[in-house]
Amino acid sequence: MRMRKKKNLDARLQNVQAILTVYQSENKNFSCTQPEQLLDLDGLFAKPQPVFIEIGCGKGGFARKFAALHPEINFLAIEKSANVLVEACEKALPLQLPNLRFLNAQAEYLSRIIPPHSVERIFLNFSCPFPKKSYASHRLTSARFLSVYQTILKPDGEIHQKTDNAMLFAFSLEQLSQNGFMLQNISLDLHHSAIDDNIPTEYEEKFAAMGLPIYYLEAKRAKT
Ligand SMILES: C[S@@+](CC[C@H](N)C(=O)[O-])C[C@H]1O[C@@H](n2cnc3c(N)ncnc32)[C@H](O)[C@@H]1O
């Protein structure tokens, strides 16, 4: 179901334009991956530093906490829904974090927007599971997305994924290992694991409060 456009959305997006880039293209062909509107990542942030991105940042809780804890990282939080992203930007703007910026774009188009091999880490936090088999290609760890990530990740770049969904997690393990990534640091219950630097997201807090286990993986680009 498509969410109704928020009242005053355009004006609210205008108010946060200091930290927000909007990607708009007439070309809706997902298979077209030619660079089109490449971001100047060094110019976007206050200073050149390693770049981490989060795809599907929702209301941006993880992005705000991560950027505040890690001033040595430039963090680009990406979300396809302007309705949702506007709230993330409104919460981030008063914090004046020089290493946090937002991009309104679909993951499908990232190789058109993000310079090749410029990203050190991709976070996929509680991505939509798309449970129907016929929608498997919409999952953010399906082969078509992994090939986009291969073009923007540095040679030793990583993907870190968290989810409450066992089906999506199993799918991700399979897709990543079949598409040029090496798996490491896997947990079937992140909150009761030895991994102690976890930053919870909005969805994660809800699922954890319901007693659900959080699945976690890290995947590194395999050397070719
Ligand atoms: C379930 S929410 C999780 C939000 C947040 N990461 C969290 O953990 O609280 C998934 C988000 O991913 C976004 N999303 C889904 N598919 C996307 C895509 N292809 N490109 C960019 N964002 C996407 C959705 O709009 C939604 O806001």
Ligand as a Chemical Component Dictionary entry (heavy atoms), coordinates in Angstrom:
data_LIG
# 
_chem_comp.id                   LIG 
_chem_comp.type                 NON-POLYMER 
_chem_comp.pdbx_formal_charge   0 
_chem_comp.three_letter_code    LIG 
# 
loop_
_chem_comp_atom.comp_id 
_chem_comp_atom.atom_id 
_chem_comp_atom.alt_atom_id 
_chem_comp_atom.type_symbol 
_chem_comp_atom.charge 
_chem_comp_atom.model_Cartn_x 
_chem_comp_atom.model_Cartn_y 
_chem_comp_atom.model_Cartn_z 
_chem_comp_atom.pdbx_ordinal 
LIG C1  C1  C 0  11.363 -1.999 7.847  1  
LIG S1  S1  S 1  12.003 -0.401 7.574  2  
LIG C2  C2  C 0  13.434 -0.361 8.640  3  
LIG C3  C3  C 0  13.857 1.045  8.994  4  
LIG C4  C4  C 0  15.156 1.165  9.849  5  
LIG N1  N1  N 0  16.300 0.638  9.124  6  
LIG C5  C5  C 0  15.035 0.473  11.172 7  
LIG O1  O1  O 0  15.657 -0.585 11.352 8  
LIG O2  O2  O -1 14.337 0.982  12.070 9  
LIG C6  C6  C 0  12.734 -0.592 5.963  10 
LIG C7  C7  C 0  12.971 0.724  5.246  11 
LIG O3  O3  O 0  13.641 0.450  4.019  12 
LIG C8  C8  C 0  13.134 1.306  3.014  13 
LIG N2  N2  N 0  13.385 0.664  1.702  14 
LIG C9  C9  C 0  12.811 -0.471 1.229  15 
LIG N3  N3  N 0  13.255 -0.759 -0.005 16 
LIG C10 C10 C 0  14.149 0.227  -0.325 17 
LIG C11 C11 C 0  14.938 0.501  -1.485 18 
LIG N4  N4  N 0  14.877 -0.288 -2.551 19 
LIG N5  N5  N 0  15.733 1.591  -1.491 20 
LIG C12 C12 C 0  15.784 2.422  -0.392 21 
LIG N6  N6  N 0  15.045 2.227  0.732  22 
LIG C13 C13 C 0  14.240 1.142  0.770  23 
LIG C14 C14 C 0  11.652 1.423  3.349  24 
LIG O4  O4  O 0  11.052 2.575  2.774  25 
LIG C15 C15 C 0  11.681 1.461  4.881  26 
LIG O5  O5  O 0  11.739 2.785  5.380  27 
# 
loop_
_chem_comp_bond.comp_id 
_chem_comp_bond.atom_id_1 
_chem_comp_bond.atom_id_2 
_chem_comp_bond.value_order 
_chem_comp_bond.pdbx_ordinal 
LIG C1  S1  SING 1  
LIG S1  C2  SING 2  
LIG S1  C6  SING 3  
LIG C2  C3  SING 4  
LIG C3  C4  SING 5  
LIG C4  N1  SING 6  
LIG C4  C5  SING 7  
LIG C5  O1  DOUB 8  
LIG C5  O2  SING 9  
LIG C6  C7  SING 10 
LIG C7  O3  SING 11 
LIG C7  C15 SING 12 
LIG O3  C8  SING 13 
LIG C8  N2  SING 14 
LIG C8  C14 SING 15 
LIG N2  C9  SING 16 
LIG N2  C13 SING 17 
LIG C9  N3  DOUB 18 
LIG N3  C10 SING 19 
LIG C10 C11 SING 20 
LIG C10 C13 DOUB 21 
LIG C11 N4  SING 22 
LIG C11 N5  DOUB 23 
LIG N5  C12 SING 24 
LIG C12 N6  DOUB 25 
LIG N6  C13 SING 26 
LIG C14 O4  SING 27 
LIG C14 C15 SING 28 
LIG C15 O5  SING 29 
# 
